[in-house]
Amino acid sequence: MSTDNDAKPTAEPTPAEQAKPAVTTSSPPNIRRKSGGMRFVRYGLIGLVAIAAIVFGAREVISRMTHVYEYDARVMTDHVTISSRVDGVLRDLKVDTGDTVAAGAALAQMDDRVPALELRALQAELAALQTERSQYVARSSMVTQQTDSRYATRLTSIRAERARRGALVAELRLARQEYKRFKSLFDKRVIARSRLDRAESEVSRLASDVRRADAEIASSRGEAQEAQADKAELSVIEQEAALVDFKEAMLRARIARHEALLSYRTIQTPKSGVIDRVFVEEGEFLGEGRRVLMLHDPENTWIEANIKETQVRRLKIGQRVAIDVDAYPDDKFIGRVAKIGGAATSSFALLPTPNPSGNFTKVTQRIPVKITFEQRPRPLAPGMMVEVEIDTRDGG
């Protein structure tokens, strides 16, 4: 066990060492001033950065409170797919991808030689039917004129004969009364036999005239009936003409169909636009319904932004939208909220996501929002990426 006596004695400084001046380690005054200035600059910069961060953060927070952002929006349009309406060989393709076409312009021409020949054959058949129909019309007109004339003549003759017979009957009645009177006078021997004979002859003549008038009336009636029989022939002619009319109508329908099919062999665009894609080559055989090309109207484009369901409640129709286009960062595009979707995009997915295990992970869904352009410095191609900033302070 050690004691205080066991400790080594401490060496005391010698007189020479005590006589040496003490050495100090303090910095010169100018170095201390420079070090203090550096600290001030450093602290100042840190303060400025902190202030800038606070200002930027506050601005970002305020912006997030008054705006809705979406950085994955796209330019959309209505694509029109033009297909072949008939079978045939593509003879001439008149356009290519990127071409601008006007409404009604011919885009492609299919081989139309056989349909054109068939159409000409049908038109020749129609011309023959029209000639046949003209003949029936002429024959019907002639028969009508003849029968009407004969019938009218016979009717006039019948009326005249009836009038003449009526007069003869009246004269016969009077002659018979005269004969009776003369017979009574002759029996009383008041008049001579010759006077009675003349009265009897007059009765016989008038009776003969009445019978002749009856015969003429009967003859006229027979001729009138023959005229009516000729009208029955006219009815047959009209039935044959009606059959020709039916054939002509059917043939005209076939011609109209062939004309339509022939016109379909010239593939035209229903609207003006830009050709996006061509699916065929010249010389290909195209079946009915085969896609030929696709186009869109560059004036009919809009933005589709899929907004989080948690932010949709802040949106209203008509709110102003600032649009940044990746392809044109220096141009200013302005739009308006035009439509807010009624269903989440996931409801239209081709492959649903079932959850048979019962485990549930909540995923924020997105609602499609349509934004139309209010200011568009230049046309935008469908599919372009854009960023949208919707001002929710705008009441719409």
Secondary structure, 3 states (H helix, E strand, C coil): CCCHHHCCCCCCCCHHHHHCCCCCCCCCHHHHHHHHHHHHHHHHHHHHHHHHHHHHHHHHHHHHHHEEEEEEEEEEEEEEEEECCCCEEEEEECCCCCCEECCCCEEEEECCHHHHHHHHHHHHHHHHHHHHHHHHHHHHHHHHHHHHHHHHHHHHHHHHHHHHHHHHHHHHHHHHHHHHHHHHHHHCCCCCHHHHHHHHHHHHHHHHHHHHHHHHHHHHHHHHHHHHHHHHHHHHHHHHHHHHHHHHHHHHHHHHHHHHHHHHCEEECCCCEEEEEECCCCCCEECCCCEEEEEEEEEEEEEEEEEECCCHHHCCCCCEEEEEECCEEEEEEEEEEEEECCCCHHHHCCCCCCCCCCCCCCCCCEEEEEEEEEECCCCCCCCCEEEEEEECCCCC
